[in-house]
């Protein structure tokens, strides 16, 4: 059974940092692309970053470039999202998602339909 479990969310002041973790199990980690998407109140869920486990290629949405860093720990089957210089507009529920590498399309990774497996999400709140 595929499982993605997020952790690390919380309340932080603007300018602060958080590190989210996505622990994956039930599938061969290297065969998947792992992504982070977020959903703010009243808005659609959007992709913000993802990493191809096979070749380490990373992708970022423009609003988080230079502030967020995605990485993976092979031994722990865990993907991290280091979030620095957080802004109130980063407030959202953050979801970890996965899709098998052959189905991954670099032109559509920000879209919901790109992703097959989902975690439950973790809340990130940035106060001003």
ABEGO torsion letter per residue (X at the ends): XBBBBBBGBEBBBBGBBBBBBBBBBGBBAAABBBBBBBBBBGBBBBBABBBBAAAGBBBBBAAABGABBBBBBAAAGBBBBBBBGBBAAABBBBBBBBBBAAABBAAAAABAAABABBBAEBBBBBBX
